[in-house]
Amino acid sequence: MRFRNPAVLTATLTILLSAASAAQTETPESEDVAVAAPTSDADSQNPPAPPSTSEHTNPSEDARDRIYYPGDTENAKPLAKKLVFNILLDQKEIWTSPFRMNRHDAMWWALFGGATAALIATDHKTINTFENSPQQVSWGNHISNIGAAYTLLPLTAGFYAYGAVTHNTQAREVGVLSGQAMLDALIVSTVLKYAAGRVRPDSTTGERSQFFDRGDSFPSGHAIETWAFASVIAHEYKRYGGWWVPYVSYGLATTVSLARFAAQRHYASDILAGAGMGWFIGRYVYQTHEYHAGHPHAWAHPAIYPQFDPTTRTYAAAVQFGK
């Protein structure tokens, strides 16, 4: 494999790191937690009052809090509006992340970039790992259809629809966040494909593996979208004790990625780049949503606390709005 420009490898990896490193953007690990002081028996009869309206307007509220997805089912128009604005904020974070990367993040992305560079250098050999028979290419194409956008996006819509009908908050959240992550991944992969311009392995019109030659091989779109979807699913359900979910979701993503390689549609480096960026984008979307779940809008989530007064042997329930 030859490069038209001696700096092509460096440029390609720079684009790769720029698109993916946003997932490593750190968020505060903890927030100040107010601890209630002990109360007397008489106080237990009086439920705490909800915070005043002035407490709801917190100076720390940011743009994400104003477009936070609620726990209840939303109408299509406001939900779509919030989805669009969240994606715009995601893209801003993704493409500006290299300017905010710390030393620890830079080390990991240097390793990732080095692995991708090593695969790029050996792609002309590894692409012939399999027999590459017509039957292999055919089943590879069929299996990889599982990871196509026209398959995964309706699946994310199904998650949300199921959650809306059954009042399942988690299913709704999975539907919205996985859709957001996939659309983020689709935008990133489209930009990188045009920027890298790498010719596909099965191309008959250009020099195979060549960069900047009007191709669209790097990175793998199926890999980045499937891994973004799988990452959200794994992080979401693992939180509730679904230890087996990551194995299933990542297993599916791996199957799709290998199928694209078997179908002669991508080189190994295309798949690694797409898989890595997809996983980090999915994690970024999930963690960003979870972090903002504790921001000022959380006052709208009520909590009920049972109370008992031993002197009068009476029971009461205190409703407090706050997280």
N, C-alpha and C positions, 0 to 999 in steps of 0.2 A: 504494500500500500504506500502510495506517495501523497504528499501534501503540496498543493499549489503555493501555499504561503508557509514559510517556516514557522510562523507564529500561530498557525491554525490550532494546534493542540492546546496551547496556552489560552487562546481566546475561547475555545469551546468549553474548557474546564472553568474558566472565569464565569461564563454564562451559566453553567451548571450550578456552581456554588452560589451565584447571585440569586437564582430562582429558588433554591432549596433552603438556604440558611435561615430564612425567617422562622422556620419551625423551632429553631433553637433560641428564639428571643425569650429572655427570661422575664417572668412575672413575679411579683412579690410572693414569697412563700407563705406569708401569714399576715393577718390584719389584727389591729387592736380588738380585743374582746372585752366587753364590759362584764364585770362580775357583780352579781346582785348581792347586796348586803343582807345579813340575817334580818328577818322580820319577826315581830311579835305575834302572839296568837290573834290579837285583835285585827292586825293587818291582814291576816289570811282570809278574813271575811270579805275584804274588798279586792276585787280583781284589778290587776294593773291596767291603767288606761293606755290606749294606743298612743304612739308618739304623735306630737303635734305636726301640723302640716309643714311647719318650718324645718322640721327634722328631715323631711323627705327630700328637700333640696340640699344636696351635699356638694360642697365645692369640688370634691374629688370625682364627681360624676363626669364621665367622658362620653364621646360619641357612641361607643359601643353600648353603653347603658341606655341610651335613648332608642336604640334599635334592638334591644334584647328580646329574644324569643320568649313569650310567656309560657307558663305551665299549662294553660288551657288552649283549646282549639281556637285558632284565629281564622277570620275570613280570608279568602284568597288574596284580595287586593292588598291589605296591610301586610300580610305574610310575605307576599312577593316583593313588596317595597323594602321590607327589612332585609330580605335575602339579598337583594341587589346591593343595598348599601353595605352590608357585611362583606360581600365579595369585593366591593371597591376598596374597603379598608384592608382586607386581606392582601389584595394586590399591592397596595401601597407598602404594607409591611414586607412583603416578599421581595419586591424590587429594590427597596432601600435598605434591606437588612445587612448587606455587606459593609455598610458604613457604621453599623452598630454591633458588629461581631466582636465578642471578647476573645481572649487568648485561648480559653478552653474550647469554645466553639470552633475557632479557627483550626485547632489541632485535629478535631474530629473530621471536619470537612476537608482538611488537607489529606487525611487518610482515605476518605471516600473518593476525593478527586484523583489520588494516586492509583487507587484500585481501578477506577474508570479508565485512566490513562493507560494502565497496563493492559486492560482488555482491548482498548482501541488499537494498541500496538500489535496485538495477536489476533485480532478479529479475522484476518484473512486466512488464518489456520483453523481457528475454532469453528468457523462457519461450516466446515466440512466434517465436523465431529460425527454427525449422523449420516445415514446412507443417502438421505435427500431424495428418496424415491417419490413418484407421483402420489402413491398411497399415503406416504408420510406427510407430504405437503397438504394433501386433502384433509386428513383428519386433524392436522394441526390447525388449519383454517376453521374447521367446524367447531373445535373445542374452544378456540380463542374468541369465538363469537359471544361466549359467556361474558367476556370482559369488555364488550363494546358498549359505547355510551347509550345506544338505543336499547340495550338490555338492562344496564344498571340504573339509568335514570327512572324508568318506569318502576323498577324495584324500590327505589327510594320513595317514590310517590306512594307505592303500596304500603310501605311502613307507616307513612304519615296518615294515609286513609284508614288503615287498620286502627291506629292509635286514636284517631278522631271518632271512629264509630264505637270503639270499645272503651273510650276514656282512659286509654293507656298512655300516660305521660311519657314514659321511656320510649315507646315505639314512635310517638310523634317527634321526639327529640332526635332519635336516630334518623328518621326520614329527612328532617330539615338539615341536620349537620352533615350527613353523608352526601346529600345533594349539594350543599355548599362546598364541601371539600372536593367533590368531583368536578364541579364547575370551575373552582380555583385551579385544579389540576389540568383541566382542559385548556384554560387560557394560557397557563404556563407552558404546556407542551406545544401548543400551537405557535406561540412566539418563538420558542427554542427551535422548533422544526424549521421555521423559515430562516432563523438566524444561522443555524448550523448547515442547513442545506445538504445533508448527507444522503447519498444515493443508496437505495435499498439493495439487499443482497440479490433479490430476484429481478432487478431492473434490467431492461433490455435496451435502454436509451442512453445510459451514461456509464461512466467508469465506476464499478461497484466499490463501495466503501468511501468514495471520494467525498470530502466535505466541500461546502460552498459551491455546489454544482446543481442547485435547484431541486435537491431531493428533500424527503421528509421522513427519514429513518430515525434520526436522533432528536429526542429520546423516544422510547416506545410509548405511544399514546395509550394503548391497552394496559400496559404495565402501570403507568402513573395513575390512571383512573381506577383500576382495580385495587391497587394498593392503598389509594386514598380512601376508597370505600371500605376496604377491609380494616384499615387502621381505626376508623371511627367506630365500626362495629365492635372490634376487639376491645378498645378502650372503654366503650360505653357499657358493655355487658360484663366485662371483667370486674367492674366496680361493684356489681351486685352478686359476685360469687360465681359467675359463669366462667370458671377456669378453662373449660373446654372450648369456649367460643373463639379465642385467638387461634387455636390450632385449626379449627374449621375454616375461619375466614382467611387466615394467612395461607392455609393449604390450597384454598381455591385460587387465591391470587398467584401463588407459585405455579399452579397448574396452567393458568392462563398465560403466564409469562413464558413458561417452557414451550407451550403450544405455539406462541408467536415465533420462537426460535426454530421449532421444528417445521413450521410453515414457510421458512426462509423469508420471513417478512422483516426480521430484525437481526442485528448482530448482538453478541453477548453484552457489549458495552451499552448499547441502546437500552437493553432490558434492565441492566443494573442501575443505570441512571434514572430510568423511569420509576423503577420499584423504590429506590431510595427516596426520591423526591416525593413520590406519592405517599409513602408511609409518614414522612415528616409533615407533609401538608395536612394529612388526616389528623395527626396528633396535635398539630398547631390549632386547627379549627376546634377540636374537642376541648383542649386545655384552655383556650381563650374563652370559650363559652362557659366552662366551669368556673373560671376565675371571676368572670363578671356576674355569675350567679350570686355572689356574695356582696355585690355593690348596692348602692342606695335603693334600687328598685325592689330589693328583697323585702322591704317593709310590707309589701302587698300580700305576702304569704303568711296566713294566720297560723298560730300554734295554740293548742288548748292544753291547759294545765289543771289537773284535778287538785282540789284543796279540801282540807278537813280541819274543823275547829273542835278540839277535844273538850273545851269548856261548855260548849252548847250542843255538842254532838250533831253538828250540821255539816253538810257537804256543799261544795260550790265548785264551779268551773270557771277558770280565768282564761279569757281569750286575749292573746297578745299578738299584735302584728309586728313581726320582725323575724329575722332568721337566727 
